[in-house]
Every structure is written in C-alpha cells, then in structure tokens.
Amino acid sequence: MKTGLTCIGLTTLDVVARAIDALPEGEGTTLIEGIACAPAGTAAGAALVAAKLGLSVRLASAVGDDLVGRFIRMALDEAGVDLAALEILPGLPSSTTVLAVDSAGRRPNFHALGAGMLAAATPAALEAARSSRVLHYAGIGGPRLDGGPGAEVVKAAREAGAIVTCDLISPQASAMDELKRLLPDVDYFMPSAAEALFLTGQEDLFAAADVFRDLGAGGCVIKNGGRGSVVVLDGVRATLPAHAIKPVDTTSCGDSYCAGFIAALDRGWPPLEAARFATATAALVAQGLATLGKLESFEATEAAMRQMSLSEAA
C-alpha cells in the first residue's frame, strides 16, 4: 500500500525579521520583535508543514554544500522529513531569502539564488514519486524540470496510482507550455490568484480555473490570500473565505495551504473540506514567524478550523 507524500521543487532557507517598517540610516542597532530561520520554498516549505501535520514526507530537491544547506538538512531531518532524494550540489550556495516583515505583515524580500532552483528529476526523485500516495509537484519554473523531465515524473506517479497536486515556483510566461504537459496528469492544480490571472489573462478567478481544467487539471484550487480561496471541482464552484486573523508573517501561507490540503486529503476528507482545513493551516502559519508560524498539529489545526471566525472579505 502506498503511503506518504513526496514534494518536488524549490528548497530555500528563509530568514524572517519582524517588524521592520523602515531601514534605519547609519550603522546603529535597532531592536525588533523577533527573527526566525526555517526551511522554505514550494517543496521544502510544504514538506515541513506536512510533516508537522503528521504525514510521512520525502523531499526531492537540491541544496548547496554550504553551512546554509547543512542547516536546512538538519531542520528537515529533525522534523522527520526523509532526505534520501535531496541532492547536495558541490560548490554551490543554498538558496536563501531574507524577509523584512513590517507591522502590517507585508514582506519585502531579498533573495540570493542558489542550488534550490536546480531540483531535478533524478532516479531517487522518480522512485519517491512512484512509491508515494501523494506527489506534490511544485517545480514549474525549475530549469532542470521544465521541458519534459518534470512532466515525466508526474506522469509516472499518476500511472503508479498517486494523487498529484501541483504548484509553481514562479509564474513565468513559459509556465503555460509546461502546464499543457503536466495538467492532464494533475488531480489538483493550486496556483495563487496572481499567478492564475497572469498565466491565463483572465480577470476572474473562476474563469482562470476553467482554463486550467480545460488543459486537463482534475480540479483547481486558487489561493487568494486574505480573500480566501476559489475551489473548482466536478460539481463544485465555491469561494471559501479566509479566517479573520491579524497576520504576523504571510511568508509561507501558500505552501502551507497546499500542505494542509494534502494532509486532509490523506485522512480521507472530501476535497472541499480539505480546502477548509488548508485555510485554517495557512491562518495558523500567518500568525507566527517563518514556515511553521503557530502551527502545532493536525488535531490542533482541526480544532482551530472550527473555532476561528471567518472573514467577511471575498
């Protein structure tokens, strides 16, 4: 019986500092509320959150052979993420992002490119995808995945009976060509609202979801931040509201939404209810710093989903 989740795509280290409302002049020291470091990215961020929610998780991605890469591996290993398919690329730095979160939760960031973008369809990644119950393919935009190799992994996972979810590293115009390859083998495509509108040229999220489904996606879940999410499945066209919270750091909310959705699906929840659980997962992450925020467990998240009020924004 297939079990667990494999995440393929971007791995970075996020260094998050709050609250920074302006860069001070000169070289003096300014006291702030807090600083946090955590593995992040479309693959590692989702993997870390999914592990926190109780899933057995494998990560197929890449890091450099530097101190940052060792820290990323240590943190993921301590969380229980299987790193057998994580490549260590010699001579390269690990991808790192510094995020200066302001008092309103906005997060201008400074990114240093590194090995994280070089995730590949290695034999270990292919084996992990084939043997997992769920594949979260979050590699669109990866130069070693686009153009066919990533699509082959997705197809192999689907043929082996996996549930396939899909997200993007970055919404480049070329992503539509990649989606044409991938989406016929994807059960749930999960872009952000900005990505969905940019890629389709639509002005309405439901219309954008219809474009992706016409390309072959079984269902489409569009993450729309504080406005909630749009869910389009067979027989379902719904807007789910976000929870009414005071955000502290929204850095990993998209990746945590994906992980929450997968965690609920893995427990047999219907897709629409899984999207509600995903909404609660993202809300808990947004109330703390870095990838995990205030997330504790699946059970605590389910309780929060029942208790937290919903936003009226839509």
C-alpha positions in Angstrom: 0.0 0.0 0.0 1.4 3.4 -1.0 1.8 5.9 1.9 3.1 9.3 2.5 3.9 12.4 0.4 6.7 13.4 -1.9 7.4 17.0 -2.5 9.4 18.1 -5.6 10.5 21.6 -6.3 12.3 24.6 -4.7 14.1 24.5 -1.4 15.4 27.7 0.3 16.2 29.0 3.8 14.0 31.8 4.9 15.4 34.4 7.4 12.5 36.4 8.7 12.7 39.5 10.8 9.8 41.5 12.2 8.8 44.3 12.5 10.9 46.4 10.1 8.9 49.4 8.9 11.9 51.3 7.5 15.6 50.7 7.0 17.5 52.9 9.5 20.2 55.3 8.4 23.7 54.6 9.5 25.0 51.6 11.3 23.2 51.7 14.7 21.3 48.7 16.2 17.5 48.7 16.1 15.7 46.3 18.4 12.8 44.3 16.8 10.3 41.7 17.9 11.9 38.6 16.6 13.9 36.8 14.0 13.3 33.2 12.7 15.0 30.8 10.3 13.3 27.9 8.6 13.5 25.7 5.5 11.1 27.1 2.9 10.2 27.1 -0.7 7.5 25.4 -2.8 8.8 21.9 -1.9 10.7 22.2 1.4 8.1 24.6 2.9 5.2 22.3 2.0 7.2 19.3 3.2 8.0 20.9 6.6 4.3 21.8 7.2 3.1 18.4 6.1 5.4 16.7 8.4 4.2 18.9 11.3 0.7 17.8 10.4 1.6 14.2 10.8 2.4 13.0 7.3 5.3 10.8 6.3 7.2 13.1 3.9 10.0 12.8 1.4 11.7 15.8 -0.2 13.2 15.7 -3.8 15.0 18.9 -4.3 18.5 20.4 -4.0 20.7 22.4 -1.6 24.3 23.5 -1.7 27.2 22.0 0.2 27.5 25.2 2.4 26.5 25.9 6.0 23.1 27.1 5.0 22.5 23.7 3.2 23.6 21.8 6.3 21.2 23.9 8.5 18.3 23.2 6.1 19.0 19.5 6.1 19.3 19.4 9.9 16.0 21.2 10.4 14.1 19.0 7.9 15.7 15.9 9.4 14.6 16.9 12.9 11.1 17.4 11.6 11.1 13.8 10.3 11.4 14.6 6.5 13.1 11.8 4.5 16.0 13.4 2.7 17.2 10.5 0.6 16.2 12.2 -2.6 17.6 15.6 -1.7 20.6 16.4 -3.8 23.6 18.2 -2.3 25.3 20.1 -5.2 29.0 20.7 -4.5 30.4 24.2 -5.0 27.0 25.9 -4.9 25.4 28.1 -2.2 22.0 27.2 -1.0 19.1 29.4 -2.0 18.4 31.9 0.8 15.8 34.7 1.3 15.9 37.5 3.8 12.4 38.8 4.6 11.8 42.2 6.3 8.3 41.9 7.5 6.6 45.2 8.5 4.0 45.8 11.2 1.2 45.2 8.7 2.5 41.8 7.7 3.9 42.9 4.3 7.1 41.2 3.4 9.6 42.8 1.0 12.3 40.2 0.5 15.9 39.8 -0.7 16.7 36.5 -2.5 20.1 35.0 -3.2 19.9 32.4 -6.0 21.4 29.1 -5.3 21.1 25.3 -5.6 17.4 25.3 -4.7 16.3 26.1 -8.2 18.2 23.1 -9.5 15.9 20.4 -8.3 16.0 17.6 -10.9 14.1 14.5 -12.0 16.7 12.2 -10.5 16.2 8.4 -10.2 15.7 8.9 -6.5 13.0 11.6 -7.1 11.3 9.3 -9.6 11.3 6.4 -7.2 10.0 8.5 -4.4 7.2 9.8 -6.6 6.2 6.4 -7.8 6.1 4.9 -4.3 4.1 7.7 -2.6 0.4 8.1 -2.0 0.6 11.8 -2.9 3.0 13.7 -5.1 3.2 17.4 -4.6 4.9 18.7 -7.8 5.9 22.2 -7.0 8.7 22.5 -9.7 7.2 24.6 -12.5 9.8 27.1 -13.3 12.8 24.9 -12.4 15.3 24.8 -15.2 16.2 21.1 -14.7 12.5 20.1 -14.5 10.7 22.2 -17.2 10.6 21.0 -20.8 9.8 17.3 -20.1 11.7 15.8 -17.1 9.2 17.1 -14.5 6.3 16.0 -16.6 7.7 12.5 -16.8 7.9 12.3 -13.0 4.3 13.5 -12.7 3.1 11.0 -15.3 4.9 8.1 -13.7 3.5 9.0 -10.3 0.0 9.2 -11.7 0.3 5.9 -13.5 1.5 4.3 -10.3 -1.7 5.5 -8.6 -0.6 8.6 -6.7 -2.8 11.6 -6.1 -1.0 14.5 -7.8 -1.1 18.1 -6.6 0.7 20.9 -8.4 2.1 24.4 -7.7 4.5 26.8 -9.3 8.0 28.1 -8.3 7.4 31.3 -10.3 4.7 32.4 -12.8 6.9 32.9 -15.9 5.0 33.2 -19.2 6.6 29.9 -20.3 4.7 28.2 -17.5 1.7 27.7 -19.7 3.6 25.5 -22.0 4.7 23.4 -19.0 1.1 23.3 -17.7 0.0 21.8 -21.0 2.4 19.0 -20.4 1.6 18.5 -16.8 -2.1 19.2 -16.1 -3.6 16.1 -17.8 -1.9 14.1 -15.0 -2.7 16.5 -12.2 -5.6 16.0 -9.8 -5.4 19.4 -8.1 -3.7 22.5 -9.5 -3.1 25.0 -6.7 -1.7 28.4 -8.0 -2.0 31.7 -6.3 -4.6 34.2 -7.6 -1.9 36.5 -9.0 -0.3 33.5 -10.8 -3.7 32.3 -12.2 -4.7 35.6 -13.6 -1.2 36.3 -15.0 -1.0 33.0 -16.8 -4.5 32.9 -18.2 -5.0 36.6 -19.0 -8.4 36.3 -17.3 -9.8 38.8 -14.9 -12.0 36.4 -13.0 -10.6 33.5 -10.9 -13.4 31.1 -11.8 -12.7 31.8 -15.5 -9.0 31.2 -14.8 -9.8 27.9 -13.1 -11.8 26.9 -16.1 -8.8 27.5 -18.3 -6.7 25.2 -16.2 -9.3 22.5 -16.2 -9.7 22.7 -19.9 -5.9 22.0 -20.1 -6.6 18.8 -18.2 -6.5 19.5 -14.4 -8.9 17.4 -12.5 -9.6 20.3 -10.1 -8.3 23.7 -9.4 -7.8 25.4 -6.0 -6.7 29.1 -6.3 -5.2 30.6 -3.2 -6.2 34.2 -2.8 -4.6 35.3 0.5 -6.8 37.3 2.9 -9.7 36.9 0.4 -9.7 33.1 0.9 -9.7 30.7 -2.0 -11.6 29.6 -5.1 -12.3 25.9 -5.5 -13.5 24.4 -8.8 -14.1 20.7 -8.9 -16.6 18.4 -10.6 -19.9 19.8 -9.4 -18.3 22.4 -7.1 -17.7 26.1 -7.8 -17.1 27.8 -4.4 -15.4 30.7 -2.8 -14.1 29.9 0.6 -13.4 32.8 3.0 -10.2 33.2 4.9 -10.2 33.3 8.7 -10.3 36.7 10.4 -6.9 36.9 11.9 -4.2 39.5 12.5 -1.3 38.3 10.3 2.2 38.4 11.6 4.1 36.9 8.7 2.4 35.6 5.5 5.7 34.3 4.0 4.8 30.6 3.7 1.0 30.7 3.6 0.7 29.4 0.1 2.9 26.5 0.7 1.2 25.7 4.0 -2.2 25.9 2.3 -1.0 23.2 -0.1 0.3 21.1 2.7 -2.9 21.4 4.7 -5.0 20.4 1.7 -2.9 17.3 1.2 -2.9 16.4 4.9 -6.7 16.4 5.0 -7.0 14.5 1.7 -4.6 11.9 3.1 -7.0 11.4 6.0 -9.9 10.9 3.7 -11.5 14.3 3.8 -13.5 15.4 0.8 -11.7 18.0 -1.3 -13.9 20.9 -0.4 -13.4 20.2 3.3 -9.7 19.7 2.7 -9.6 23.2 1.3 -11.3 24.5 4.5 -8.6 22.7 6.5 -6.0 24.2 4.3 -7.4 27.7 5.0 -7.0 27.1 8.7 -3.5 25.8 8.3 -2.5 29.0 6.4 -4.2 31.1 9.1 -2.1 29.5 11.9 1.1 29.9 9.9 0.3 33.5 9.2 0.1 34.3 13.0 3.7 33.5 13.7 7.1 33.9 12.1 8.5 31.8 9.2 7.3 28.5 7.7 5.5 27.0 10.7 4.2 30.1 12.4 1.8 29.0 15.2 1.1 25.5 13.7 1.1 22.7 16.2 -0.5 19.5 14.8 -3.3 18.2 12.6 -5.7 17.9 15.6 -4.9 21.4 16.9 -5.5 22.8 13.3 -8.8 21.0 13.0 -9.9 22.5 16.3 -8.8 25.9 15.2 -10.7 25.5 12.0 -13.9 25.0 14.0 -13.2 27.9 16.4 -11.6 30.7 14.3 -14.1 33.2 12.9 -14.3 33.7 9.1 -13.5 36.9 7.3 -16.3 38.7 5.5 -13.9 39.7 2.7 -14.4 37.8 -0.5 
